[in-house]
């Protein structure tokens, strides 16, 4: 029986480079498919890979931020649980609304945000595969390499919308002034 491997990505922003093998190996867990036991490691690997790509382009590293991670994690789980793949939920919740509810904008007089989503199955569910795909996509690449952003939250849910296995990733990028 052949294994079916799939990857689907979407990017949104409000207000083609590959992940080199040396970079992926420098980020622990980058080539492993997320599991319930390794979810935190996969999140850290995804942040590491994004920051490696930014460093390759003379951009500062993004700071992992709890409020953005909570918003990203909730969105990934919502997509899997309610079988949709989009930035706006079927109930109408937008990235800005989710990030605001998570408390990221508290005390900010200005802000910028971007969001990337992806899902993959098989080997394409690894952080290295997801970040590589985001960097190959002009819209995603623009968000990952946008110098305005200083903060990042990555959320990963096990499963893919309507497909069972795999993993669903959300990256929420932000800057507050």
Secondary structure per residue as TSV (DSSP state, phi and psi in degrees):
chain	resnum	aa	ss	phi	psi
A	1	X	-	360.0	125.3
A	2	X	-	-74.6	141.7
A	3	X	-	-84.0	133.1
A	4	X	-	-91.6	123.8
A	5	X	-	-121.4	128.7
A	6	X	-	-135.7	150.7
A	7	X	E	-141.8	133.3
A	8	X	E	-135.2	134.5
A	9	X	E	-134.9	150.4
A	10	X	E	-146.0	145.3
A	11	X	E	-129.1	150.1
A	12	X	E	-144.6	145.8
A	13	X	E	-137.9	136.7
A	14	X	E	-117.4	167.3
A	15	X	-	98.8	360.0
A	16	X	-	360.0	117.0
A	17	X	-	-108.4	146.1
A	18	X	-	-94.4	160.5
A	19	X	-	-81.8	109.6
A	20	X	-	-61.2	151.8
A	21	X	H	-57.5	-40.5
A	22	X	H	-62.5	-37.9
A	23	X	H	-67.2	-46.7
A	24	X	H	-60.6	-39.1
A	25	X	H	-72.7	-22.2
A	26	X	H	-75.8	-15.2
A	27	X	S	-107.2	104.6
A	28	X	T	-54.6	128.4
A	29	X	T	85.7	4.6
A	30	X	T	-62.8	-31.9
A	31	X	T	-98.5	2.0
A	32	X	S	-95.6	143.4
A	33	X	B	-72.7	136.1
A	34	X	-	-62.1	145.8
A	35	X	-	-136.2	171.8
A	36	X	T	-60.7	-30.9
A	37	X	T	-79.8	-18.9
A	38	X	T	-120.1	15.9
A	39	X	H	-60.2	-46.2
A	40	X	H	-62.0	-39.5
A	41	X	H	-64.4	-40.2
A	42	X	H	-65.7	-38.0
A	43	X	H	-63.9	-47.7
A	44	X	H	-61.1	-39.1
A	45	X	H	-64.5	-40.3
A	46	X	H	-64.6	-44.7
A	47	X	H	-60.7	-45.0
A	48	X	H	-58.5	-46.8
A	49	X	H	-64.3	-40.4
A	50	X	H	-63.5	-43.6
A	51	X	H	-68.1	-33.2
A	52	X	H	-62.7	-44.7
A	53	X	H	-63.0	-40.8
A	54	X	H	-64.2	-42.2
A	55	X	H	-61.7	-36.3
A	56	X	H	-63.9	-17.7
A	57	X	T	-114.8	23.9
A	58	X	T	58.8	33.2
A	59	X	-	-107.8	149.8
A	60	X	-	-69.4	154.9
A	61	X	-	-69.1	146.6
A	62	X	-	-85.0	143.8
A	63	X	E	-91.2	126.4
A	64	X	E	-65.6	127.5
A	65	X	-	-124.1	126.1
A	66	X	H	-56.9	-43.0
A	67	X	H	-65.6	-39.0
A	68	X	H	-69.7	-36.7
A	69	X	H	-65.3	-40.1
A	70	X	H	-62.1	-43.4
A	71	X	H	-65.2	-43.6
A	72	X	H	-66.1	-43.9
A	73	X	H	-63.3	-43.4
A	74	X	H	-62.5	-38.2
A	75	X	H	-69.8	-42.3
A	76	X	H	-60.3	-46.5
A	77	X	H	-62.0	-41.0
A	78	X	H	-62.7	-42.1
A	79	X	H	-62.4	-43.4
A	80	X	H	-68.0	-48.8
A	81	X	H	-63.3	-39.6
A	82	X	T	-106.5	13.0
A	83	X	T	55.7	53.9
A	84	X	-	-140.2	161.4
A	85	X	-	-138.8	92.4
A	86	X	S	-165.7	163.3
A	87	X	S	-73.9	-37.1
A	88	X	S	-94.9	131.6
A	89	X	-	-75.9	162.6
A	90	X	T	-58.2	-24.0
A	91	X	T	-85.4	-2.4
A	92	X	-	98.6	0.3
A	93	X	-	-66.8	128.2
A	94	X	-	-101.8	165.2
A	95	X	H	-54.7	-44.0
A	96	X	H	-60.5	-43.5
A	97	X	H	-63.9	-43.4
A	98	X	H	-64.1	-43.1
A	99	X	H	-68.9	-36.9
A	100	X	H	-63.6	-46.6
A	101	X	H	-60.3	-30.8
A	102	X	T	-76.9	-7.0
A	103	X	T	93.3	6.6
A	104	X	T	-63.9	-35.1
A	105	X	T	-85.9	-3.4
A	106	X	T	-55.8	124.8
A	107	X	T	78.8	1.1
A	108	X	-	-85.9	136.3
A	109	X	S	-94.3	-20.0
A	110	X	S	-148.2	161.6
A	111	X	E	-161.0	162.2
A	112	X	E	-140.4	146.5
A	113	X	E	-146.5	154.0
A	114	X	E	-144.5	154.4
A	115	X	E	-140.5	137.9
A	116	X	E	-123.0	143.3
A	117	X	E	-132.1	151.7
A	118	X	E	-161.1	156.0
A	119	X	E	-139.9	150.6
A	120	X	E	-147.7	159.3
A	121	X	-	-128.6	163.1
A	122	X	G	59.4	-141.3
A	123	X	G	-65.7	-17.1
A	124	X	G	-83.5	5.9
A	125	X	G	-97.4	4.4
A	126	X	B	-80.4	153.4
A	127	X	H	-54.2	-40.7
A	128	X	H	-61.3	-42.7
A	129	X	H	-67.2	-41.9
A	130	X	H	-65.0	-48.9
A	131	X	H	-65.4	-38.9
A	132	X	H	-58.4	-43.9
A	133	X	H	-66.7	-41.1
A	134	X	H	-60.8	-39.8
A	135	X	H	-71.9	-22.0
A	136	X	H	-82.2	-16.5
A	137	X	S	-96.7	121.9
A	138	X	H	-53.5	-42.2
A	139	X	H	-66.1	-43.2
A	140	X	H	-68.4	-44.9
A	141	X	H	-56.7	-42.0
A	142	X	H	-59.8	-37.5
A	143	X	H	-72.9	-49.2
A	144	X	H	-59.1	-35.2
A	145	X	T	-105.4	21.9
A	146	X	-	-81.8	119.0
A	147	X	T	-68.2	-13.2
A	148	X	T	-68.5	-30.6
A	149	X	-	-79.6	140.6
A	150	X	-	-122.6	-19.7
A	151	X	E	-123.8	153.4
A	152	X	E	-147.2	141.0
A	153	X	E	-131.8	127.8
A	154	X	E	-113.2	133.7
A	155	X	E	-125.9	135.3
A	156	X	E	-128.3	130.8
A	157	X	E	-117.6	139.4
A	158	X	E	-73.5	133.7
A	159	X	E	106.5	163.9
A	160	X	E	-129.7	145.1
A	161	X	T	-52.6	117.3
A	162	X	T	71.4	7.6
A	163	X	T	-127.7	-2.8
A	164	X	E	79.3	-107.2
A	165	X	E	-62.2	173.8
A	166	X	E	103.0	-159.5
A	167	X	E	-149.5	146.5
A	168	X	E	-117.3	126.5
A	169	X	E	-111.9	141.4
A	170	X	E	-130.3	133.4
A	171	X	E	-116.8	120.0
A	172	X	E	-109.3	121.9
A	173	X	E	-111.3	139.4
A	174	X	E	-151.7	163.4
A	175	X	E	-146.4	139.5
A	176	X	E	-126.5	142.1
A	177	X	-	-121.3	360.0
